[in-house]
Amino acid sequence: MRIGIIGAKGRMGQALIEIAEEEKIEIGALIEKEGVKGEYKEIKYENDLRKVSDNVDVFLEFTDPEATLENTLKLMEKPKPY
């Protein structure tokens, strides 16, 4: 299973990255708000969920309520076939 972490640079996002590494869970995408740059183990931070949704089986979302709604609507535009 490949996970995507939305809010990856935040406190909870960093904790999720650490746990994923410990549990050997593959990270398919790291999502941050526009303007945030960087990478983790050759995975660049992305700000468009739609660009990386094919690389991810499930997203873990740790942002604020407004961003959560916006992110959910974006993901609904490109639903998974399960």
C-alpha positions in Angstrom: 0.0 0.0 0.0 1.3 3.4 -0.9 0.2 6.4 1.2 0.1 10.1 0.5 0.5 12.5 3.4 -1.3 15.8 3.1 0.2 18.3 5.5 3.5 16.5 5.3 5.7 19.2 6.8 3.6 19.8 9.8 4.1 18.1 13.2 1.6 15.3 12.5 2.8 14.9 8.9 6.4 14.4 10.1 5.2 11.9 12.7 3.4 10.0 9.9 6.5 9.9 7.8 8.5 8.6 10.7 5.9 5.9 11.4 5.6 4.9 7.8 9.4 4.4 7.6 9.4 2.4 10.8 6.6 0.2 9.6 8.0 -0.1 6.0 4.9 1.5 4.5 5.6 3.0 1.1 5.2 6.8 0.8 3.8 7.6 -2.7 3.3 11.4 -2.2 3.9 14.2 0.2 1.5 17.1 -0.1 2.0 20.7 1.2 0.4 24.0 0.5 1.5 26.1 -2.5 4.9 27.7 -2.0 6.3 25.0 0.3 9.4 23.5 -1.3 11.5 20.5 -0.3 11.7 16.7 -0.6 12.1 13.7 1.6 14.1 10.7 0.2 13.7 11.9 -3.4 9.9 12.5 -3.0 9.3 16.2 -3.8 6.6 18.0 -1.9 3.7 18.6 -4.3 0.8 21.0 -3.9 -1.6 19.5 -6.5 -3.3 16.3 -5.2 -4.5 15.5 -8.7 -1.0 15.2 -10.1 0.0 12.5 -7.6 -3.2 10.7 -6.9 -2.3 7.8 -9.3 0.8 7.1 -7.1 -1.2 6.7 -3.9 -3.7 4.1 -2.6 -4.8 6.2 0.4 -4.3 9.8 1.6 -3.8 10.7 5.2 -4.9 14.3 5.8 -3.6 16.4 8.6 -4.4 20.1 7.8 -7.1 22.4 8.9 -10.9 22.1 8.3 -11.0 24.4 5.3 -8.1 22.7 3.6 -9.6 19.3 4.3 -12.8 20.2 2.5 -10.8 21.6 -0.4 -8.6 18.5 -0.6 -11.6 16.2 -0.5 -13.3 18.0 -3.4 -10.1 17.8 -5.4 -9.8 14.1 -4.8 -13.5 13.5 -5.7 -12.6 14.8 -9.2 -10.4 11.8 -9.7 -11.9 8.9 -7.8 -10.2 5.6 -7.2 -12.0 2.6 -8.8 -12.4 0.6 -5.6 
